[in-house]
Amino acid sequence: MAEEKSYSEKTSAGDTSIGFDYQHYYFLYRILNLGTGQSVGFEIKDDVHTELKADFNILYQLKHTVQTNAAGTPIALTELDSDLWKTLYNWSQVISDKVDGREELAAQRLFVSKTEFHLVSNKSLSKTNTFLKLLVEFQESGNFEMLDMHLKDLSDKTENADIEKYISSVNCLEESVRKDFLHHVRLELEVDDIISRVKNSIREKIIGPEKIDAVFERLDSRIRSENFLTIKNGSALIISFEEFSKRYGKIFEDSRNKKLVAHRFQSILPDDIFSQRFIKRLIEIGALSIADSERAIDYTRQKIRLSTNLERWVQEGNVVGDEVEDFHNEVFNRWDNEFYGLFDKCTSMSEVIDSAFDLLRMLRRERFRLGDTELDTQLSNGELYYLSDIGRIGWHRDWADND
């Protein structure tokens, strides 16, 4: 017996959230598989749709479930599944939409002849789903009679009023329209690990395996944020092959050269930001206030971004360990050259503080290099904070005595 859920669990936003993510990543997957002259839209003609060159549309309805069977895999799409029939109902309404000028049969036939209807779900196919079995047989043999009879029987079989309404809507389509419509229905089931599909599509763009994650992260972040702004501004979200190549092509170009591509991620911050050694060193010279937690968090993220990228570049084989050591040593030597003798002429503590702050400010302007790659300002500053945090460099004349 399935475990009964609490009211809070039933009303949780988790199921809805993963459904939105599922749509987003399928949209990204379809973009990556565009051809010249084609385009993909998001929540315009359907959840996702593709426009092909020959005035042909593919409509995609996305249905994701978090429900699992005894084996722990997503449940099957049953014959009277609400996801199945609500999807077919939605399409039947689109086909006969008066507002879009499809009240007449000729317009409905024309629309169906130039459209494919894809139900995409992580659910599996039920062996007892007679309707889908007959649907496949009809599409292969052209024998519509058995499928049509079964469709009418299903309306009487269900005790669910909503599903009965959905089935009746399909039955209400004129027979020739209904026949052509069902002939153009496609099922994409067991589409569960959609992110892997996206990454495979990136790999097929001649991207090396070690660069796939970096390309995915940049592409996902850019498209997700730009999509949000597009929808927020009330604009239609549709991307053509040409527009995608123009707007995002550089992401792929960057991954094909020898330059390192920085990974983007959400940093896990320490519980006590101000207990970090490098933060204490900044406070000592007035470069940071104990009250400025926002700036302390920003500096911490820069340090973590640097150290995490170094680890991942080594793991991915983009750099080797001795290159990282040489990098740390080079930055240390540049600090040491400036630090040595800096405080010899200081006669007061205020002069010491001023000199220390000038040293920090000067090195923050530097853009350090790792191999053939010049690191950006955040990564370069992150290296300074990293070396300070491990106790290798400092700013105050007496920083080592304060550890």
Secondary structure, 3 states (H helix, E strand, C coil): CCCCCCHHHHCCCHHHHHHHHHHHHHHHHHHHCCCCCCEEEECCCCCEEEEECCCEEEEEEEECCCCECCCCCECEECCCCHHHHHHHHHHHHHHCCCCCCCCCHHHHHHHHHCEEEEEEECCEECCCCHHHHHHHHHHHHCCCHHHHHHHHHHHHHCCCHHHHHHHHHHHCCCHHHHHHHHHCEEEECCCCCHHHHHHHHHHCCCCCHHHHHHHHHHHHHHHHHHHHHHHHCCCCEEEEHHHHHHHHHHHHHHHHCCCCCCCCCCCCCCCCHHHCHHHHHHHHCCCCCCCCHHHHHHHHHHHHHHHHHHHHHHHHCCCCHHHHHHHHHHHHHHHHHHHCCCCCCCCCHHHHHHHHHHHHHHHHCCCCEECCEECCHHHHHHHHHHHHHCCCCCCCCCHHHHC
